[in-house]
Amino acid sequence: MARLSIGILGLTELLVSAAVHLLFGFYIFSTAVASDLSQALTDCFRPNVLNLATGDPDEGSKLQAAALDGSPTPLPQPPIVLVHGIFGFGKGKLGGLSYFAGAEKKDDHVLVPDLGSLTSIHDRARELFYYLKGGQVDYGEEHSRNFGHAQLGKIYERGHHPSWDEHHPVHFVGHSAGVQVARVLQQMLAEKVPPFPPSSSSSSSTSLNQTCSLLQAFSGYDTSEDWVLSITSLSGAINGTIRTYYDGMRPGNGRTMKSICLLQLCRIGVTLFDWFDIAWLKNYYNFGFDHFEMGWRKTGVSGLAELLLGNTGPFATGDWILPDLTIEGSIKLNSGLRTFPNTFYFSYATKRTRKIFGLTVPSTILGVHPLLFLRVLQMCRWRFPRNASLPYKGYRDEDWEDNDGALNTISMTHPRLPVEHPSLLVVDDSTCLPLQPGIWYYKIIEADHIFFILHRERAGAQFDLMYDGIFQRCRKHMFRSRTPALRSESSQLLPQNFQTTQVGG
């Protein structure tokens, strides 16, 4: 009887979670469509005005004025690249809707790439490189063979920052899983060849986050870690999250899903979306699995059956984003990632919890988005299953109770697992200046996971304070005043007075 009650309760929670997520997804989609229709009607009835300007008028006028008065043309500032998280989208998707709620308009040189919303961290990092540099996305021969998808993907006729190199670096600002994409890409840039021969084993025995797969050089480019000037993490999934287990990943495993869970419903929906392969719909929003070629023209009805049964596709091989977001998956991913001595790091960790009589509870009811409130409450009370292997030595449930409804606060501050990287808690921004590279500065702020994206009105003045602070820091406090360290030394350098320590050791 007790098992039946628990089963009914679990099924009810699943149905409620599925309904809330579907309603929120429909709300976002319908908002984008309504905005596009409104804009189309406005343009239809607006008087035609001759506009010969192309590109950024402010930038053009500045360059033209500089040419006329004989002054030297100012060097362009490093672009700030906003990298979206899971289920996110970049500029050009969902019509005029902005994932970062219009924050990209706060600076003259901001890029918002559209990467696979559910593809693995590895694949998204490869896509981000070619988005900036240009060319056809190359996912890597070994990785593509192991995970059963095409090696080549989308073609960028011209990169959005084709001059990208160590003399023309970029700032990355990543929300949620976006920060791990930036970190993995920087590690790829730093590595010329894999440190050890790639595994030749099949996909069934090859880990998604196998270090050698990540450390593949970009053919034809002499890259280095100094192509990245700074990485800013906004509610970043740096050390994984227990939310993945509530959604359906198996604790202690971190790679496979439970038979009945929210992620299984997601898997079925995404599979059908890609199989029907409706061009206009995928141009509007895309999960990013085109390189798996799951469309009906390629697979047919029998292929759809194999996909739905979980025998083929990204969910079968594990080459999608959720395994990277488990604690176990993040540890494997982080084991191959370094904090570099010439790069600036800053992190905003969010939380919507507090302690009352020793218990962790949601800090507010009305201040948490309806999509996240149930998860905030659940994550406060998480206990790792006794029959599952703990993710790391020294793991304690109470360390992972504070959360923002999607990620645990302990995960967002700085890289901790499997080795803790140099870090410094920031209470007042002015006290940490001048910033030093090679250190993860972090702040803990009261907000849920989507407080600073999608809906600017929710955050109000805090939205402007947050992004103004990020952009000002990039422009005024994150720059290199000396020649970058030799690449052979860079992997060993750490700021003085800081040490890395083994977690739980």
C-alpha positions in Angstrom: 0.0 0.0 0.0 2.9 2.4 0.8 4.6 1.7 -2.5 1.3 2.3 -4.3 0.9 5.7 -2.6 4.5 6.6 -3.4 3.9 5.6 -7.0 0.7 7.7 -7.3 2.4 10.6 -5.7 5.4 10.3 -8.1 3.0 10.1 -11.1 1.1 13.1 -10.0 4.3 15.1 -9.6 5.4 14.0 -13.1 2.1 15.1 -14.7 2.2 18.5 -12.9 5.8 19.1 -13.9 5.1 18.1 -17.5 2.0 20.4 -17.6 3.9 23.4 -16.1 6.8 23.0 -18.6 4.5 22.6 -21.5 2.5 25.7 -20.6 5.7 27.7 -20.1 7.0 26.5 -23.5 3.7 27.4 -25.2 3.7 30.8 -23.5 7.3 31.6 -24.8 6.4 30.3 -28.3 3.1 32.2 -28.5 4.7 35.3 -27.1 7.3 35.2 -29.9 4.7 34.6 -32.6 2.5 37.4 -31.3 5.5 39.8 -31.2 6.4 38.9 -34.8 2.8 39.3 -36.0 2.6 42.7 -34.3 5.9 43.8 -35.9 4.7 42.6 -39.3 1.5 44.5 -39.1 3.3 47.6 -37.9 5.7 47.4 -40.8 2.8 46.9 -43.2 1.1 50.1 -42.3 4.2 52.2 -41.6 5.0 54.7 -44.3 8.0 53.8 -46.5 11.1 55.7 -45.5 14.2 55.6 -47.6 17.0 54.2 -45.5 20.3 53.7 -47.1 22.2 52.9 -43.9 23.6 49.5 -43.4 25.2 48.1 -40.4 25.7 50.0 -37.1 25.1 53.7 -37.8 26.9 54.8 -34.7 29.9 52.7 -35.5 29.9 53.9 -39.1 29.6 57.6 -38.2 32.5 57.3 -35.7 34.7 55.6 -38.3 33.7 58.2 -40.9 34.4 61.1 -38.6 37.8 59.6 -37.7 38.7 59.3 -41.4 37.7 62.9 -42.2 39.6 64.5 -39.4 42.7 62.4 -40.0 42.7 60.8 -36.6 43.7 57.1 -36.3 40.8 54.6 -36.6 40.1 53.3 -33.1 40.8 49.6 -32.5 37.5 47.6 -32.1 36.7 46.5 -28.6 36.7 42.7 -28.0 33.2 41.4 -28.6 31.1 40.2 -25.7 29.6 36.9 -26.6 26.4 35.9 -24.7 26.1 32.1 -24.6 22.6 30.7 -23.8 21.8 27.8 -21.6 19.7 24.6 -22.0 16.5 25.1 -24.1 17.9 28.5 -25.0 18.2 30.3 -28.3 20.3 33.0 -30.0 19.6 35.9 -32.2 17.4 35.0 -35.2 15.4 32.3 -33.4 11.9 32.7 -32.0 11.5 35.8 -34.0 12.3 39.0 -32.1 12.4 37.4 -28.7 15.6 37.8 -26.8 16.9 35.1 -24.5 18.9 37.7 -22.6 15.9 40.0 -22.4 17.5 42.7 -24.5 20.7 42.9 -22.5 22.7 42.7 -25.8 21.5 46.2 -26.6 23.5 47.6 -23.7 26.8 47.5 -25.6 27.8 48.3 -29.2 29.6 45.0 -29.8 27.6 42.1 -28.4 27.1 38.7 -30.2 24.3 36.2 -29.3 25.0 32.9 -31.1 22.3 30.3 -31.6 23.7 26.9 -30.5 22.0 23.6 -30.1 19.6 23.9 -27.2 19.9 20.3 -26.1 23.1 19.2 -27.8 26.2 18.2 -25.7 28.6 20.7 -24.2 31.2 19.3 -26.6 29.1 19.8 -29.7 28.0 23.3 -28.6 31.6 24.4 -28.1 32.5 23.3 -31.6 29.6 25.2 -33.0 30.6 28.3 -31.1 34.1 28.3 -32.5 32.8 28.2 -36.1 30.1 30.8 -35.4 32.8 33.2 -34.4 35.6 32.2 -36.8 33.6 31.1 -39.8 33.6 27.9 -41.9 31.8 24.6 -41.6 31.3 23.1 -38.1 33.5 20.1 -37.6 32.5 18.1 -34.5 35.7 16.0 -34.7 36.3 12.7 -36.4 36.7 10.5 -33.3 33.8 12.1 -31.4 31.5 11.9 -34.4 32.3 8.2 -35.0 31.8 7.3 -31.4 28.5 9.0 -31.0 27.0 8.1 -34.4 26.5 11.5 -36.1 27.8 13.4 -39.1 31.2 15.0 -38.6 30.4 18.2 -40.5 27.5 20.5 -39.7 26.3 24.0 -40.4 28.3 26.3 -42.6 29.0 29.9 -41.6 30.0 31.7 -44.8 31.5 34.4 -42.8 32.3 34.3 -39.1 30.9 36.9 -36.7 34.4 37.6 -35.5 36.7 36.3 -38.3 39.8 38.2 -36.9 39.5 36.2 -33.7 42.9 35.3 -32.2 45.0 36.1 -29.1 45.4 39.7 -30.3 41.6 40.1 -30.9 40.2 38.0 -28.1 36.6 37.8 -26.9 34.7 38.0 -23.6 32.3 35.1 -22.9 29.2 35.6 -20.7 27.5 32.2 -20.2 24.1 31.6 -18.6 23.5 28.2 -17.0 25.1 25.5 -19.2 26.5 28.3 -21.4 29.5 28.9 -19.1 30.6 25.3 -19.5 30.5 25.7 -23.3 32.8 28.7 -23.0 35.2 26.8 -20.6 35.3 23.7 -22.9 35.9 25.9 -25.9 38.8 27.7 -24.2 40.3 24.3 -23.3 40.0 23.2 -26.9 41.8 26.4 -28.0 44.6 25.7 -25.6 45.2 22.2 -26.8 47.1 21.5 -30.0 46.8 17.8 -29.9 45.1 15.3 -27.5 47.4 14.6 -24.5 47.0 10.9 -25.1 45.7 8.7 -28.0 42.0 8.7 -28.4 40.0 5.7 -27.3 39.0 3.4 -30.2 36.2 1.8 -28.2 32.6 1.9 -29.3 30.1 4.5 -28.3 28.6 2.1 -25.7 31.8 2.1 -23.7 33.0 5.7 -24.5 32.1 8.4 -22.0 30.5 11.5 -23.5 32.8 13.7 -21.5 36.0 11.7 -22.3 38.8 14.2 -22.0 40.5 13.2 -25.2 37.3 13.9 -27.2 37.2 17.4 -25.8 40.9 18.2 -26.5 40.8 18.2 -30.3 42.7 20.9 -32.1 40.8 23.0 -34.7 42.4 22.0 -38.0 44.1 24.8 -39.8 44.1 27.2 -36.9 47.0 28.0 -34.5 44.8 28.6 -31.4 45.6 29.3 -27.8 43.8 29.9 -24.5 44.6 33.6 -24.9 41.9 33.9 -27.5 39.6 34.2 -24.5 40.0 37.4 -22.4 37.3 36.7 -19.8 34.6 34.3 -18.8 31.6 35.5 -16.8 29.2 32.9 -15.4 25.6 33.9 -14.7 23.9 31.1 -12.7 26.4 28.8 -14.3 26.2 25.0 -14.2 29.9 24.6 -13.3 29.7 21.6 -11.0 26.4 20.0 -12.1 23.0 19.9 -10.4 20.8 17.5 -8.5 17.9 18.9 -10.6 18.9 16.4 -13.3 18.0 13.5 -10.9 14.6 14.9 -10.2 14.0 15.3 -13.9 15.0 11.7 -14.6 18.8 11.0 -14.7 19.9 8.1 -12.6 22.0 9.1 -9.5 25.3 7.4 -9.2 25.3 6.8 -13.0 24.8 10.2 -14.5 24.4 8.9 -18.0 21.1 7.0 -18.3 17.5 8.0 -17.6 14.8 6.3 -15.5 12.1 4.5 -17.5 9.3 6.9 -16.5 10.3 10.5 -16.0 10.1 14.1 -17.3 13.1 13.6 -19.5 11.6 10.6 -21.2 8.6 12.8 -22.2 11.1 15.4 -23.4 13.0 12.7 -25.4 9.8 11.6 -27.2 8.8 15.2 -28.0 12.2 16.2 -29.3 12.5 12.9 -31.4 9.1 13.6 -33.0 10.0 17.2 -33.6 13.2 16.3 -35.4 11.7 13.3 -37.3 8.9 15.4 -38.8 11.6 17.9 -39.9 9.3 20.8 -40.6 11.6 23.4 -42.2 9.8 26.6 -41.2 9.4 25.4 -37.6 13.0 24.4 -37.3 14.0 27.8 -38.6 12.0 29.3 -35.8 13.4 27.1 -33.1 15.8 24.1 -33.2 17.0 21.7 -30.6 20.3 21.3 -32.5 20.3 17.7 -33.5 20.5 18.2 -37.3 23.9 16.4 -37.4 22.2 13.2 -36.2 20.0 13.2 -39.3 16.9 12.0 -37.6 14.4 13.4 -40.2 11.9 11.2 -41.9 13.6 11.5 -45.2 16.7 9.8 -43.8 15.3 7.4 -41.3 11.8 6.5 -42.5 9.1 4.9 -40.2 11.4 2.1 -39.1 14.0 4.7 -38.1 11.4 6.5 -36.0 10.6 3.3 -34.1 14.3 2.8 -33.4 14.6 6.4 -32.2 11.5 6.2 -29.9 12.7 2.9 -28.5 16.0 4.6 -27.6 18.2 2.3 -29.8 19.6 5.1 -31.9 20.1 8.9 -31.8 21.6 11.3 -29.2 19.6 9.9 -26.3 20.9 6.4 -27.0 24.5 7.3 -27.2 24.4 10.0 -24.5 25.6 12.8 -26.7 23.2 15.4 -25.4 23.4 18.0 -22.6 21.8 16.4 -19.6 24.6 13.8 -18.9 26.9 16.8 -18.8 24.8 18.5 -16.1 24.8 15.7 -13.6 27.3 15.9 -10.8 29.1 12.8 -12.2 29.1 14.2 -15.7 30.4 17.6 -14.6 33.2 15.9 -12.6 34.3 14.1 -15.8 34.0 17.3 -17.8 35.9 19.4 -15.3 38.7 16.9 -15.0 40.0 18.1 -18.3 39.4 21.8 -17.9 41.8 24.4 -16.4 41.6 27.9 -15.1 44.1 29.9 -17.2 46.4 32.5 -15.7 45.8 35.2 -18.4 42.0 34.9 -18.4 39.6 36.8 -16.1 36.8 34.9 -14.4 33.7 36.2 -12.6 30.7 34.3 -11.4 27.2 35.2 -10.2 25.7 32.4 -8.1 22.0 32.6 -7.5 19.8 31.2 -4.7 16.1 31.4 -3.6 16.5 29.6 -0.3 17.3 30.4 3.3 17.7 28.7 6.7 14.9 28.6 9.3 15.5 26.7 12.5 18.2 24.7 10.7 16.0 23.8 7.7 16.6 25.0 4.2 13.3 26.4 2.7 12.4 28.7 -0.2 13.2 32.3 0.8 10.1 33.6 -0.9 6.9 32.3 -2.6 5.9 35.2 -4.9 9.5 35.9 -5.9 10.1 32.4 -7.5 8.9 31.8 -11.0 6.0 29.2 -11.1 8.2 27.0 -13.4 10.8 26.7 -10.7 8.9 26.8 -7.3 8.3 23.1 -7.0 11.9 22.4 -7.9 13.2 24.9 -5.3 11.2 23.1 -2.6 12.3 19.6 -3.8 16.0 20.5 -4.1 16.0 21.8 -0.6 15.0 18.4 0.7 17.2 16.3 -1.7 18.9 13.2 -0.3 21.2 11.1 -2.4 19.8 7.5 -2.7 21.5 5.0 -0.4 21.7 2.4 -3.1 23.6 4.7 -5.4 27.3 5.5 -5.3 28.1 9.0 -4.0 29.4 11.3 -6.8 32.6 12.2 -5.0 34.5 11.5 -1.7 33.2 13.8 1.0 29.8 14.4 -0.6 27.2 15.8 1.9 23.5 16.4 1.1 23.4 19.6 3.1 26.0 21.2 0.9 23.6 21.0 -2.0 20.4 22.3 -0.4 20.7 26.0 -1.4 19.5 26.4 -5.0 17.7 28.6 -7.5 15.2 26.1 -8.8 17.5 24.7 -11.5 21.0 24.7 -10.1 22.6 24.3 -6.7 24.3 27.4 -5.4 27.4 25.5 -4.4 27.8 24.5 -8.1 27.6 28.0 -9.4 30.4 29.8 -7.6 33.6 28.3 -9.2 35.0 25.0 -10.3 35.1 22.8 -7.3 35.0 19.2 -8.6 37.1 17.1 -8.9 39.7 19.8 -7.9 38.9 23.2 -6.4 40.2 26.2 -8.5 41.4 29.5 -7.0 38.4 31.6 -5.9 37.5 34.7 -4.0 34.1 35.7 -2.6 33.0 39.2 -3.5 30.8 41.2 -1.3 31.4 44.7 -2.7 32.6 45.0 -6.3 34.9 47.9 -5.5 36.9 45.9 -3.0 38.1 43.4 -5.6 39.6 45.9 -7.9 41.9 45.7 -9.7 40.9 42.2 -10.9 43.5 39.6 -11.2 43.4 36.9 -13.9 43.4 33.3 -13.0 41.0 33.7 -10.1 37.3 32.9 -10.0 35.7 36.0 -8.3 32.1 35.2 -7.3 29.1 36.8 -5.8 26.0 35.2 -4.3 22.7 37.0 -5.1 19.0 36.5 -4.4 17.4 35.4 -7.6 15.9 32.3 -9.3 17.5 30.7 -12.3 15.6 32.7 -15.0 15.5 36.0 -13.1 17.9 37.7 -15.5 16.7 36.2 -18.8 13.6 36.3 -21.0 11.6 38.8 -18.9 13.3 42.0 -18.1 10.4 43.3 -16.1 10.7 40.5 -13.4 14.2 41.7 -12.4 13.4 45.4 -12.8 16.3 47.7 -11.7 18.4 44.6 -10.7 18.5 43.7 -14.4 20.2 46.9 -15.4 22.5 46.8 -12.4 23.5 43.2 -13.3 24.3 43.6 -17.0 25.7 47.1 -16.6 28.1 45.7 -14.1 29.1 42.8 -16.4 29.6 45.0 -19.4 31.4 47.7 -17.5 33.7 45.1 -16.0 34.5 43.7 -19.4 35.3 47.1 -20.9 37.1 48.7 -18.0 38.6 46.1 -15.7 39.4 43.1 -17.8 42.3 43.7 -20.1 45.8 42.4 -20.5 48.6 44.9 -19.8 51.4 42.5 -20.4 52.5 39.9 -22.9 50.6 36.6 -22.3 52.5 33.9 -20.6 54.2 31.3 -22.7 51.7 28.5 -23.6 54.0 25.8 -22.3 53.8 27.6 -18.9 50.2 28.6 -18.9 48.8 25.2 -17.8 50.9 25.4 -14.6 50.6 29.0 -13.6 48.4 30.0 -10.6 48.1 33.3 -8.8 50.4 33.6 -5.8 48.9 32.7 -2.4 46.3 30.4 -4.0 46.3 26.7 -4.0 44.1 24.0 -5.5 42.7 21.4 -3.1 41.1 18.1 -3.6 37.4 18.2 -2.7 36.6 15.7 0.1 40.2 14.8 0.3 
